[in-house]
Amino acid sequence: MPHPIRAAAAAAASTLLAATAALAAPGAAYAAEDDLSRLSAEEIAERARSELRDASSLRVTLDQDQFDGGTGALEDPATADLAMDERGRCAGDVTLTRGRGSVELVKRGDEVWVKPDRDFWEAQLPGGQGKAAADTLSGRYVHGSTRDGVLAAVTEACDLDSLKEDLTGEAAPDEGTRMTKGAATTAVFTPVIPLLRQEDGERIALYVATEGPPRLVQATRTSDVKEDTVTVTGYGAEVRAEPPAEEDTVDLSTLRDRLGPL
């Protein structure tokens, strides 16, 4: 039996992290007095990592473009939009590829609320079980704990510390994958400097703001079959993760009693 809620959240987490993991290489020491134009690509990346490490909250959005002929990554989300903070709050949504539905989610500490739409349930659960799940919920949220195996992946998708750890890890790249600077441009209406590298046949571009704090604004990871674009905003912004009203929720244990294992 598939685990549909877990599949959606895990897909969002793995794709978001993969698309931004190019910042995981250590760079030169932070040099606050230097202009970005005078720094190397690795030095700029280190400044962007410092901003990420210090962020009390982030909003990350993912857009995926699968090119004609692409056959892989069928479990990846087409889009994801998640805001999360260091207090364990998270809110956003994930939309799956090929019409397989979407999921809204809210997380506060170890409590999670997820609301898959009808397309999601019918795509994930076999036979009439998907229709039964959609009918049972009638647009309500499923409520449970991050300790439950089905909802545990929401913690992975929404955990700010895990995201920052992956972005700012200490795995040094091979010499052949060092970053280079591209020409100044704009991304998300922000002047940026692109940091470019290739890794395992994929082309990676990191766009770091050149005005204000040197923050990672956007990252793209492009292969022959798809391109993932991650946009990073909301540095330090308040995350509004309000639980739905009790009458708009169904407890996960109740859903299992009606439908069987999920």
N, C-alpha and C positions, 0 to 999 in steps of 0.2 A: 504494500500500500504506500503510495507516495506521501510525502509530508509537504503539502502545498504551501503553507505559511512559511515554513523554514526555507523552502526552495526560493521563494521570492526574496526574502531578506538576505539569504546567502549569496544569491546572484548579484544583488546590489552591492554587498560588501566586497566581494571578490573583484568585481569589475572596477569599482571606484578605486580600490587600492592598487590594482594592476596599472591603471591608467596614470597614477601619480607617483608610483614607486621610484621614478627616476631621480627623485631628490634624496634617495637613500644613501648616496655616496658622500663620504666626508670631504669637506673642502678646506680652504685656507681659513685662518683665524678671522674673526669679525673685525672689520676696520671701519669704525663709525665715521672717522674724519675724511674718508676717501669718497670721491664721486664715483657713481657706478660705472661711468664711462672709462674710468681709469683702472677698474678691477678686472680680473680674469673671470671667465665663466664659473669656475669653481668657487671663487671668492663671492661672487654674487649669489650663487646657490647657497652658500653657507649663511649669508645674511637672510635669505628667504627661509631657510631652515630655522634660524633663530626666531624669526617672527612667528612661525608655525608653533614652535615649542612653547612660546609665551602666550599663545592665544587661549583665552578662557572659553571661547566658543567659536564655532565655524559653521558655515553653511556650504555644503558641497552639492553641486548638481552635475549630473551625467547625461550626455546625449551620445547615442551610438548610431553610426551610419554604416550599414553593411552594404558593401558594393555589389553590383551585379555579379553573379557567379559564386558569391560567398555561401558556404554551406555550414560553417562552424558557428559556435557560440549561440546555439539556439536557446540556451537557458539564460542568457544574459538579458538584463533589462534594456529596453529601448531608451527609457529615461528614468532618472531618479533624482529626487530633490529632498535632501535631508539636512536639517539644522540640529546641532547637538552642542552640549556644553559640559563643563567639568563637574557639574552637579548631578549628572545622570539624566538630564532631560533631553528629549529628542522628539522631533515631529517632522513629518513629510510624507512622501508617497513614492511608490515604485510602479512603473508601467512596463509590462513584459512585451517582448516582441511578438509579431505575427498574430495579433488579436487575442492574446491569451490573458487579457485582463489587467487590472491594476489593483494595488493595495495601498490604503492609507494607514498610517501608523502613528501612535503616540506612545512615548515611554517616559515614565517618571520613576527614577530609582529602579527597583526591581519589579515594578508593575508595567504591563504592556497592554495596549489596546490596538487591535488591527482590524481593518474593515476591507476585506476583499470584495470586488464587485462580482456580478453574476458571471461574466465572461471568465473570470479567474477560476471560480469554483468549477464551472462546467469544463474548463480546459484541464484542470488538475485532477479532478476526481472522476473515476470511471463510471460508466453506465448512468444510472439515475441518481447516484449519490451526490454528484455536483449540483444537480437541480434541487435535490432535497436540502442540501446545505444552504443554497441561495434562498430557498423558500423559508427555511427555518430562521435564518438571520433577518431577512427582509430589510436589508440595508443597515443592520446594526453592527456594532463592533464586537469582536471576540476579545474577552478580557482574561488575562492570566498572568503568570509570573515568568520572569526571565529564567527561572530555574527549570521550567518545563522544557523538555526537549524540543517540542514543536516551536516554541517561541524563543528559544535560546539564540537563534541566529539574529533576531532583532537586536540583541545586545551587541553582537559582532558588527552589525551594520551601523549601529548608533553609538558606539563607544568612542568618545573623543580621544581618550588616551591611546587606544589601539590604533586609531587612525594616525595620530601624530607619531607614534612609535614606528609605524610602517614608513611614514614619510621621511622621518629623520633618522633612520637606522644607520648603522656604521659599516655596511658592507661596501668595501672599496671596489670600484669597477676595474676591469682590465685596462691597460694603457690605451688599447685601441678603441675604448668606448668613452674616453674623456669628452667633456662637453666643450662646445665652441659657442661663441656669441654670434647671433645673427643681426640683421639690420633692425634698427629701432622701428617700432610699429605701434599699433593700438590693439587692445583686446578688452572686451567688456567696457568700452568707452574710456579706457585707461591707457596712457602712454606706457609702453613696456619695452623691455629688451628680451628677445628670445634666447634661450639657452638650448642648444641642439646637441643630440647624440643619437647613436644607433645602438640597438641592443637586440640580439637574437632575431635579426632580420626585420625589426620594427624601427620606425623613425619616431623619435620622441622630441617634443618641443615643450619647453617650460617658459611661461611668459611672466616675468617679474616686473612689478611696477617700478618706474623710474622717477615718479613724483610721489612725495610722501614716504611712508615706510616701505622698504623694499620687500613687498609681500608677493607671494605666488598668487597670481590672478587666474591663470588658466593653464591647463596642460593637455596636450594631445598625444595620443599614441596611435600610429598609423601603420597598418600592414597592407598586404596586397588585397585583403578581403574586407577590412573594416577599419573604421577610425573611431576611437573613443575620445570624447572631449569632456574634461572635468573642469568646472569653474568653481573657484574657491572665493567666497565672500563672507561677510558677517563676522569678521574678526572682532571678537569681544562683544558682539551684539546680544541682546536679550533673546533667549529662546522661549517662545510661547508654546508650551506643551500642555494644554489644558485637557484633562480627561473628559470624555463625553459623559453626558448625563446617565445615571444608572439605568433609566428606562430605555436607553439606546444601546445597551450592552447585553451580551449573553456570555455567561461564564464558560470557559473552555471545557470544564468538566461536564456542564450541562449539554454542550454540543456533542461531546463524546458519548454521553448517555443516549442521545437521540440517533446518532449516525454511526457509532462505532469508532474504531481507531482512526486517527488523523495523522 
